[in-house]
């Protein structure tokens, strides 16, 4: 019977506020590809070829395990360029 309270406490710990986020590029309109590509290059620091491969492979994680404020800033940049982005 002691196992039940311990099991009930585990989900509560999982509901704590997240501190690390992943920025995921979910898609973009065809006419905004170049603008999104420029933003992705700036965020990731990758070269043109590597950034193009990521953009074309959407949905794709751009950054993983970053702070909430940094993730929200990247999301804002992507959305301003016309892309669709999610924080996970």
ABEGO torsion letter per residue (X at the ends): XAAAAAAAAAAAAAABBBABBBBBBAEBBAAAAAAAAAAAAAAAGBBAAAAAAAAAAOBBBABBGBBAAAAAAAAAAAAAAGBBBBBX
